[in-house]
Amino acid sequence: MPGNGDSLHHSVGVLAISAGSLLLTVNSYSSNDATALLPPTSLGVLLLILAAILGYAGIRKSLGYDPVFVTLCLTISALWCGSGIIHILYDMKVLNEKDELRDALVPGLATFTLALFIIGAVGIFQKEVLLSMIAFSVSLSLAHEIVMFYESGIGRSAVACSYLIVSALGVYVTVGRGIYFLSKAKIIFPGTNLAKRKMGLQGQNKNDTIMIGLIMNMLSASVFGCKLLGVITSLFVGQVPWLWVAGLYQLGVCIICYRSFDFLSATSFGFTSILKFAEGYALLLRIWEVGDLSFPVPFPVVFAILFFVLALFMTQKSLADGFYLLFFASYCITMAARPNGFFHGGFQGVNISIFAASAIMTALYLYGTRGGIRLLIGEGLVKSLLSRTSLFKLRAEKDVREPFLGYSRYADAEVLGHACSVLAAFAITMAVDPNDPMHSVVLPWVVVAGGLVQFVSGSLAFARGKTLESTAFILYAIMWIVWGLTRYGGLYGNTRGFNLAVGIVCLMLFNGFVVVGTLFVSKTWFADSLTFMLILLSFLLDAINAMPAGYDIAVTIIFGLVSFYCFLSTLFNSSFESPQLPMGSPFVKLSGYGGGGSKCPHLPARKVTSVWQIAEILKNGGTCGVPSDTVYVLVAACNRPEAVAKAYKAKIQAQDRPISLWISSLKQLEPAKHLFSPLLWDFMEAAWPSSISLVIPRGHWLDCFGLKDSAKYIGTPQSIAVRIPDCSVTTFLIDLVGPIAVMSANPTGEADTTHHNQVYAKLGDVLDGVLCDGPSPENIASTVVDCTKIDSGNIGFFRVGLVPKSQVLQIFEDVQKKKVNGYINRGFISDAPQDNTAESDSPGVNFTEIPINGPKSDSDHEIGAETNKHQNGFINHGFSNEDERL
């Protein structure tokens, strides 16, 4: 049975589709605009709201092995998003005639008609009958709408009837799911059993959003292909919503691909999203009637090279993926072949081929990679060939369930970030007329590629915990956006001034800090940030009207070439474990993440085998970072004295935070239980397992752990903190290894570590392994209780942590009441008549009778105790004379 979250998202998606279909059914029964039941603006706004809900449902299910449902939701979401905006534009008189509304809507409707038909057909093979019927019905409605624009004999009733079928199916699914829950899964309507459906979809593509990315390529290609085929009369602002919706959705797919560690697909969709935004910008310029547009020739050539390089690496997934990207390399070449770029027949012909190829790839991806399909698309063929050679060794695919380094679970986005720098640099090599910058299509390449997409790369780098790289990408993005809008958006013109120069100087100052930071990363990053400083200098010289002839072109080409090498080396090194393209070692080497990154394994705590592996490391004298019931800790096995000494020296433990001792149960102390007072033992039994550390007197009981000379590192000369953690993973590890020496997993003086990323970053160079369990359950350390004077009826507090002081005092009071009520620890009863005092073998622990009405200490860390060890009553059989004689 699927989780409630899966069922909720599925129900929300189906209900949203049904609600939108009902809305369109009601609206379609209107025969003309004069009697329209809903104004176009109201209809558009409602469609946008429903598109957002569908997008949410699709994204939440995108990593849940449900390709048909996810693709259906996101496809209809994009459909209603684009058509909703067009209806709003029509009501605002941006589209003045019915013919313009037709030319605006038809390219998108044609795309989604075919896409939904493919989804329905594949759904039949996947036994998704209800979803297939929904897809076929919406596809039929869109087909009727297209015909209605060209044939007046087709009325809106045909469209309404098709949408009514979708609404009826939605009601059926809603009622079925409701009865399913009310009957506690005893009554199941056909086609509504999500558990059975989900089981049947195991093994499908982990990233179900790839299909919507391919459909968005169909959408943009349809706009230009329809013009060449004569389906529409012109390219104009009415088609911009389709192009920008395609770009926006592909940018979202790019992010989700990084989430599923598919950085190759993420990079490809990042590239194609840039094209969509540029196409929309070019059509938008027709509002201002700027005349024939000119495109920067160096830019599409460079973009074609990037697509070609990426296509080579995409063959790792399948030959079909690699060949598919070659269509976009041809796209860029045809754009460079003619100065009017998007508006000539050759370019539009390539779009028709992209449309056909995207439709085929959508069907293949949606159907799934099964035996015959794998052979057809050449999946794994290149990997198989490379595995037979000793020259190249591919990196293993990342398991999305494995522990990750960073704040969130994303793949590295540096490949896309460096590629955006290349594109922005070569785009500004084109000279523009300062009085007419809009005539040259430079703005989208700089603002979208260098700004928007690079900002996404920087954000993902930050999510990966790469602070310096994220800072650099975000700084570059801000600079490209500001300079692109100012220089190529008509805001700059011939104006030169002090204010603009001051702003550039500030950005140069920030970049100076980035240059210094890259000294600790790699030589390629240092070269990249330093050459970007030269770019900023060219902007400054231009602002003060002191630009040397050719300087700006030279520095942009240099920066572009450096960024291209960064792109190529990062792409190559992310794909191959060996050999590696040299990135250059850092000029300054720091300990921490860089030091331990190559040798310190990080293992998922959810796996028993991982705990075994960490246990073996500890048994062999290693030190590891492990989770606990509070924060992460650094541990070493007590029976490996050299490991305890190594941990102490590596940590440089402060005197006020000595090493403590952890056990998994009191059974590990039983060989020395005669060395503990009954009151202390009973208090330990009552307090553990928990986040309470008890500081007890140091004694001969410590010798049973095999610490030998390293015992001097545990605790203080007078006492030791002992605890049984309330964490199953940690106690299981202790069961395998034995008692462990524990210290905080952070450099002395710094805050406690609450995530395995922090452990890896701060102590990665001194640890032999990290057991990863994500964020700590708590951000507060344990409560440390002073039990050195417990036999006098007093306890104190060195630190009040997770467990409140009042709770600890209540536990101690309950133990004392047992004593008063006749509790006898038979492990401490001898055959001889008993005196009022009994001494333990452990120095410093006096088993004296505690007065019932003894005075309480004035200290707020102590509490008076009332006990009588010689009253008859309850007996703790763990201390019986049959087990052990004193």
N, C-alpha and C positions, 0 to 999 in steps of 0.2 A: 504494500500500500504506500503510495507516495506521501511525502511530507505535506503538512498543511500548506506550507509556502508554495510548493509546486502546484498544488490543486488551486490555490487562490490565484496565482498568476495565470494559470490556464483559464480559469473561470472569468477573470477580469478581461483577458484578451478576447474570448468568445463573446462576452457581453458587450464589449466596446464595438466589435464588428457588427453585432446585431443592432445596437443602438444607432450606429451610423447608417446602416442599411435601412432601418425604419425611417430615419430622418430623410434619406434620399428617396424612399418610397413615397412619403407624404409630399415631398417637394416635386417629385416627377409627375404627380397627377395634375399639376397645374399645366394648362395647355399653352400659355404664353406668359411673357414677362409682366403683362398688365395685371394678370390675376395670380401672380406667384404668391404662394402661401408664405414663403420665407424670402425676405430681401437677400440679395447676393452677399451682402456684408455679414448678415446674421448667419447665413449658411456657411460662409467661409470660416467665421470664428468658431462655430460649433465643430466643424470638421477639423480645425487645428487642435481643439481641445481633445477630441477623440483620437487624433493622430498621436498626441503626446501620451495618452493613456496606453495606446497600442505599443508605442515605442518602449514605454516602461515595462510592459508585460513581456515583450520580446527580448529586451536586454536582460531582464532578470532570469529568463530561461535560456539565455544564449550559451551557457556552459553546461547545460543539463541534458545533453544527448537527445534533443527533440528538434531535429532540423526542419521538419515540415511545419510545425506550429510556429517556430521562431521566424522562419522565412515568410510565412503567411502574415503574421502580425506586422513585421517590419515592412513588408511590401505594401500592404494596405495603408500602413501609417505614412509611408512616403507618398503614396497616391493621394491621400486626403490632405496631406500637408501642402503639396504642390497645387492641387486643384483648389484648395481653400484659399490660398493666396491669390490665385488667378481670379476667383470669383470676387474677392475684395477689390482687386485692381479694376475689374469690370464695373463694379458699382461706383468706384471713384472716377470713372470716365478716363482712366489711363488707356483702356481698350475701348475705342469709340464705336466700333461696329460689330455686328454679328460675325462677320468674316474674320475679324481680328480675334474674337473669342474662340472661333473654330481653329484658327492657326495656332493659337496659344495652347489649347487643350489637346488637340488631336495627337501630337507627338508623344505626350505622356500617356494618354489613354491607349494608344497603340502598343506602347511598351508594356504597360501593366496588363493589357489583355493577353499578350503572349506569355508574360511571366506567370500570371495566375493560372493560365492553362497548363504550363509546365509543372507548377506546384501541384495542381489537381491530378495530373497524370502520374506524377511520381508518388503522390499520396496513395493512389490506388495500389501501386506496387508495394508500398510500405504498410498497407492495410489500415490506412487512416481515412476511412470512408467518410466520416462526417466533415473532416477538414477538407477533403477533396471536393465534396459537394459544395461547401462554402466557396472554395476557390473557383470552381467551375461556374457557380452562379454569379459571382462578382465579375468574372471574366466575360460572361455572356451579357451582363448589364453594360459593361464598358464597350463591348462590340456594338450593342444597340445604340449607345450614345454616339459612337463614331458614325454609324450609318445614318443616324438622325440628322447629323450636320449636312450630309450630302443628299439625302432623300427625304423629302418632306412627308412622304407617305407613311414613314415609320413614326408612330406616335410615342409619346412618353410613357404610355401605359405598358409597353413592352419592357422598358427599363424598370418601371416600378414593380412589375411582376417578378422580375429576376431578383431584385433586392428584397422583395417580400419573402421569397424562398429562403434567403439568408437569415432574415429575421425569425422565420419559423424554426429554422435549424438551431438558432441561438436559444430560443425558448425551450426547445427539446433538450438541449444540453444543460440548460439551467435547471429545469425540472428534474432531469436525471441525476445531476449532481446533488440537488437538494434531497431527493429521496434516498440517494446513496448514503448520505451522512445521517439522515433521520433514522434509517433502518440499520445503521451501524454496519454498512457494507453487505447487508443480506439481500437487498434488492438492487440490481445493477441493470440499467438500461443499456441496450446494445450500443457499443461505440463510445461509452462514457467511462469505461474502466481504465483510469490513468495508470494504475499499477501494472496491468498487463501490457499496456502500450509502451510504458517506459522500459520494461524488461526486454521487449522486442527490439528496442532501439539501441541497446548497449553495443558498443563497438563502432558506432557511427563517428563522424568527424567531431572532435571535441569543440571546435569553434564553429557554431552554427550560423554565425553572421557573415561568413565568407560569401554565401549565396546572395545576400542583399547587396554586398559590394559589387558583385558581378552584375546584378540587375541594375544598379545605378550606372554602370558603364553602358548598359543597353539604353538607359534613359537618355543620357547625354548624346550618344551616337544617333538615337532616333531623331533628335531635333535637327541635326544637320543632314541625316540621311533622307528625312521626309522632304527637305528642300530640294535635294538633287532629284528625287523621284517625282517631284511635282505634287506631292500630297498637300503641301502648304505652299502659299504664294511667296512668302518672304520670311526672313529672319529678323526679329525685332524684340522689343523689351518684353513682350508677352511670354516668351519662352524662358526668360531669365529665372523665374521661380523653379522650373524643372531642373535647370543646370545647377543652381545654388543649393537646392534640396539634395541633389545627387552628391555635390561636394560635401555638404554638411554630414550626410549619412555615411559617406565613405570615410570622413575623418573620424566619426564614431566607430566605424568598423576597424579602422586603424588602431584605435586605442584598445578595443576589445581583443584584437589579435595580439597586441603586446601582453594583455592580461593572460592570454592562453599560451604565451611564450612562442608564438609564431612570428618572429621578427621579420622574416622574409615577406610574408603576406602583408604584414603591417606596413613595411616600407613601400611595397607596390601600391597599396591603397592610399598611402600618404602622397605618393607621386601623382596618382590619377585624380585625387581630390584637388590638387593644385590646378590641374588642367580644367576641371569643371568650373572653379571660381574664375579662372581667366576667361573662359568662354562666355560666362555670364557677364563679366565686366565688358567684354568687347561688344556684346549685344546691347548692354545698358548705355554705352556711349552714343548709340544711335538716337537717343532722345535729344541730345544736344547737337545732332547733325554736324559732327566734326569732320565729316567727309571720309575719304579713304584712309584706313588705318595702316600704319606700318609696324612691323614686328621686328624685335631685335634679332638679327640673324645668328649671332654667336650663341644666344640662349637656347633655341630649339636644337641646335647641333649638340651642345653639351648635354641637354636633356636626353637626346637620343642615345648618347654614349652611356649615360647613367642607366637608362632602361635596358640597354644591351648588356651591360655588366650585371645588372640585377637578374636579367633573364638567364644568364649562365648559371648563377647560383640557385635560381628557382628550379632548375632541373633536378636539384637534390630531392625535391618533393615529387615531381613527375616531369616527364618530357612535355606533356601538354601544358603545364604551367609555364615552362620556359618559352615554348613557342607562342603561347598566348601573349606574353609581354612583348614579343617582337612586333606585334601589331601596333603597340604604342610607340615603339622605336620608329616604325614607318610613319605613324601619325606625326611625330615631331619632325621627321625629315620632310614630309610634304608641307608642313607648316613653314619650314625654312625655305622651301623651294620657290615660293611666291611671296611677294611683299605684302599681299593682303591677307595672308595667314588663313584664318578660319573660313573665309568667304569665297574660295575658289573650288571648282568641281573636283579636283584631285583630292583635296583634303576631305571633302564630303563623301567621296567614294571610299576612302579608307574607313570612314565612320560606319558605312554600311557593312564592311567586312568585320569591324569590331563588334557591331550589333549581332551579327550572326555567330561569331566566335563566342561572345559573352553568353548568348542563349544556350549554346551547346555546353559550355563549361558550367553554367548554372544547373542544367539537367544532370550532368555527370556528378557534380559535387552533391547535389540534393539526393540523388539516388544512392550515393555512398560508394566507398571504395571496396567493392567486392571482387571476387576472383576474376571474372571476365573483364570488368571495368578496369581493374588494376593493370591487366595486360594491355588493354586498349590505350590507356593514357600513359603507359610507361612508368607507373609509380615504382619508385625504389630501384629503377634500372641503373641510374647513375651511381647511387649509393652502393649497389652491388658490385659495379665495375671498380669503383674506388677502393672498396674493401679488399679486392683481390690484389691491389698494388701496395707496395711498402712505402711509396712516395708520399701518399696523402693518408691522413687519419682523421676521419670526420668526428666531430663532437657528438656525444650521445644526446638524444632528445631529452629536453627537460621535462620531468614529471611535474605537472601543476600541483600535485599534492605534496611534493617534497618541500622541506624548509627552504626559505628564501632569505637573501640578505637585502635589507631595505625596509622602508616603512610599509610598503604595499607589495603585492605579488605581481610584478611586471617584468618583462624582458627589457634588456638594454635598448634604448632608442638612439644611441649615438650615431648609428649608421644614417638614420633619417636626418638627424640634426646636422651632420657634416654635409650631407647632400644638399640640404637647404642653403647652407652657406655657399656652396658651389653655384647653385642656381642664382641666388641673389647677386653674387659677385659678377658673374658673366652677364647678367641682365643689365647692370648699370654701365657696362662698357659701351652701350649704344649712346651716341651723342643725341641730345634732344634740344629742340628749340625752347629756350626758357619762356618765350612768349606764347608758345602753343604746345605745352608738354603732353596734353591729352591726345594729341595726334599720334603719339607713339605708345604702343601697348607695353609699357614697362612697369607700371604701377602694380598690377596683380602679381607679377613674378617677385617683386621686391617685398610687398606688404604681405602677401599670402604665403609664399614659399619662405622668404627670409624672416617674416614676422610671425604670422599665425601658426604655421606648422612647426616652425622652430621653437615657438613658445610651448607647444604641446610636447616636443622632445625634451625641453628643459624641465617641464613639470614631471614627466615620466622619469627623467634622471634623478630628480629630487625624491620621487617615490621609491627609487632604487637605493636611496641613501647616498647618492653621489653628489655631495653638496657643491663641490667646485665645478664639476661639469654642468650641473643644472644652473649654477650662477652664470657661467659663461654663455650657455645657450639662451637663457632669458635676457641677459644683457644684450646679446646680439639681436634678439628678436625685437626688443624695445628700440634699438638703434635703427634697424631696418624699417620698422613701422613709422617711426618719426620722420626719418629722412625720406622714405618713399612717399608719404603723404605730402611732405613739404616740397620736395624737389619735383616729383612727378605727378602731383595731384593739383597743380595750379596754385598752390599757396605761397610759392617761393618767388617765382618769376625772376626779375632782375634785382630784387631786394637783397641788399647785403647789410648786415648790421651787427651791433655789439651783442644784442640779446641772444641771437642765434649762436654766435661764437661762444658765449658763456655756457650755454647748454651743452655744446659739443665738448667743451673743456671738462665739464662735470662728468660726462660719460667717459672721457679719456681717463679721468682720475679713477673711476670705478674699474675700468678695464685694466688700469695699472695694478690694482689689487689682484685681479684675475691672473695677470702675467706672473706676479710673484707666487701666487698659489700653484700655478702650473709647474713651477720648479720642483714641486713635490709629487707630480703625477707622471709625466713623461716628456720626452724631448719633442714629440710631435705636437702635443698639446701646447707646449711652450711656443713652438714655431707658429701654431695657429693663432694663439692669442696675441703674439707679438706682431704678426702681419696684419691682424685686425686693427691694431693700434695705428698702423700705417694708413688703413682705410679711414679711420677717424681723423687722422691728421689731414688727409686729403679733403674731408668734409670741412674741416676748420679753415684750411687755406681757401677753399671755395667761398666760405662764408665771409671772409675778410677780403675777398677779391684779390688773392695773391697766389693763385694756382699756377705753378710752372707748367709749361706746355708738355702734355703727355704724362705727367706724373700720376694723375688719377687713373688713367688706363693701365699704367704699369703696375701700380700697387694692387688694383683689383684683380688683375691676371695672376699676380704672385699669390695673393690670398686665395684665389680660386683654385690654383694648382696645389697649394698646401692643403686646403680643405678636401680636394679630390683624393690626395694620398691618404688623408685621415679616413675618408669614406671607404676607400678601397681596402686599407689595412684593417679597419674595424670590421668590415664585412667579411673579409677573408679569415681573420682570426676568430670571428664568432662562428664560422662554419667549420673550420678545421682546427683540430687539436695540435696537429703538426703537419707540415712546417708552419711557421708563423712569420708574417711580414713584420719587420722590425718597427716598433713604435718608439724605441729609445728609452732607456732606463731614466728615472728621475735624476735631476741634478743634485737634489738633496733627498736623502733616504731617512724616513721616520719609522719608528716602530709602531706596532698596532696592526691595523687592517692589512696594510701592505706587507708587513713582515710575516704575518701568519696566514695570509690568504692562500698560500701555495701548499701548506703542509697540514693545516688544522682542519680535519673533517667536521662537517656539521651534519648531524644525523637526526631524523625525525623521532621525537619521543613517543609517538603513537605506535611505533613498531617495536615488538619484543626483540627482534634481531638487533635493533639499534642499541637497546639497553645492554644486550649481551656484548656488543662491540665496545661500548664505553666501559663495561666491566672488565673486559680483557685489557683495555688500555690502562685502567687503574691497577689491575693485578700485575702488570708488567712495569709498574713504577711511573706511570704517567699522571698528569694532572688534567682535569677536565672541568668545564663549566656545565652545570646541570640546573634544571628548574627545581623549584620547591613550592611549598604552600604559601610562601611570601615572595621574595625576590630571587633572582638567580644567584648561585653561589659557586665558588671554586672549591673543588674537593680533591683529596688524595687519600689513598688507602692507608689505614693506620698500620697495617702489617708490612708496609713498604717504607721503612724509615727514610730512605733516600728521597722518596717522593714527597714526604712531608717537609723535609728540609728544602727541597727544590721549590715547593710551593711557597714556603715562607720567604725564601730569598727573592723569588720572582715577584711576589706581591709587595715586598717591603712592608710587612704588616706593622701597623702603628701599635704602640704599647697600650693605648686605651681601647683597642679592638682586637684582643687576642684571639687565636685560633680556637674554635670550639670543636666538640666531639658529637657526632650524630650516630644513633643506633636505629635499628628497625623495630626492635621490641626489647622489653626488659629481660627476655631470655638470654640476650647477649651479655647481660651483667650478672646472670645467675651464678657463674663460677665464683664471683666475688661478693655475693649478696650478704654474706656474714660480716662484711666490712662496712655495711650501711646501717644506719639506725632504722628501726621499724617505722618511725614517723616519716622519715625522709622517703623510704621506699613506698609507703602508702601514698604520700603526696605525689610521687612520680607516677604511680599507677593511676591516680585520679586526674592528673594534669595532662598526660600524654595519651595518644598522639595529638599534638596541637602546635600552635605557633608560640609556645612558651619554652624558653630556654632556662634551665635551672642551673645556677652556679653553685656547685657543691665543693666541699673541701677536697683538696688533692690528697691522694693516698696510695697505698700499695695496690689498690684495685686497678690502677692504670697499667700495671705491669702485664696484665693478661692480654693486652692488645698487641703486643709485639712491637711497641714503638722504639724500644731501646734508647739510643742516644738522642733520637729525634723527639723524645717526650718533652724535652725542654722547650720545644716550640709550641706545645699545646697548653693553652691557658696561661695562668700566671704561676709563680712559685707557690702560692697558697691555695688556688682554686681553679676549677675548670667548668666551663659552661657545657651542659649536655642537653640533648633534645632528641625526641622522636618526631620527625616532621609528619604532618598530616597530608602527605602527598604519596599516592600509590606508586608513581614512577620512581621517586627517590627511595622509598622504602624497599621496593623491588631491587633496585640497584644495590642497596646496602645488604640485602639478603644474599646477593651474589658475591659481593666483595668482602663483606664484614664491615665493622665500624669504620667511619671515614672522618678525616680531619677536614673541617669546613671553615671557610673564610668568605667574606663578601667578594663577589666577582667584579670588582672595580678597583682602579688604582686608588691608593690611600688618599683620602681627602676629598674624593669625588662622590657624587650621588650614587645611590644604589642602582644596579642595572635591572631593568624591568622587561627586557626583551633580549632574545638570543642575538639579535643584531648588535646590540650594545656590547654584549660579552665578546663577540667576535671582533668588533672594532677596537675595543679598549685593551683586550688581552689576547688577541689572536696570535701574537708572536711568542707567547709564553705557554700557551695551552697545547695539549695533544689531542683535544677533541671537544666539541660542544654538542650537548644534547638539546635539541631545539624543540620548544613547545610554545612558540609564539609569545604573546604578551603575558606577563606574570598575572596570576589571579589577584594579587594585591600589590600596591605600591609602597607598602609599609613593611618594615622589618619586624622580627619577632619581639615579643616582650621578654626581657631578661630579668629574672627573679633571683635575688640573693638568698640562698638557702644555707649559708655557712653557719648561721646561728639558729637553725630551725629547731634544734633540740631544746633550746631555751624558750621556745614558743614564739619566735620572731622570724619574719621574713621581710626582706627589703626589695627595692626595685632599682636596678642599674639603668633600665630603660623601659619606658612604657611604649609598646609598639602596637601590633595588630590587636592583641587581646587586651581589653581594658583592665585597669588596675582592680576595679571592683569585682570583676569576674574571677581574677586570680585569688583575691582575698576570700571570695565566697567558696571557691574550691578548697582552700586551706581550712576555712572554718568548718566545712562539712567533714573533712578528715579528722579534725580535732574533736568534733561531736561524736564520731564513732569511738574515739578513745574514751571519752567521758562516759559513754553509754555501755562500756564494757568490752570494747574491741581489744583482742589479744592477738598479737602476732606470734604464732606458735613456733616460728623459726627462731625466736629469741628466748624460748622457755627451756631452762635446764632442769635436770632431775633434782638438783640440790635446792634447799630452801633459798629463796630469793631475798636479796637485800634491796634497799631503796635505790641503789645505784648499780649500774652495770657498765663496764667499759668495753668499747670495741677495740679490735686490733688496729684500727686505723688511727693514727695520731691526729689529734685535733678534734675528734668526734667524741663527745661525752654523752653517754646514754643515761642521763640523770632523770629522776622523776620530776615532772614539771608541776609546780603548785597549781592547785585548782583555782585559787583566787590570787594568782601571781600578778604583780603590777605590770602595767603596760608601758612600753617605751614612749617617750615624748616624740620620737621621730615619726614623720608621716610615712616613712618607708617600712615601719614595723607594726606588728599587731600582736597583742597578748595571746597566749595559748593556755588552754586549760585541758590537761590530759592526766590520765591515771593509768599507767601500764599494767597495774596489778589487779584491776577489776575483771571479773569473769564475764564472758559474753561471746560475741562474734570472734571467730578464729580465722585468720588468713592462712589457709592450708599450704600456700606457697612457701611458708616458713616453718612447716611442721618439723618436729624432731626426727620423724621417720625419713625425711629427705636428707637432712644434714644436721649433724651435731655441732654445737659450738664448743 
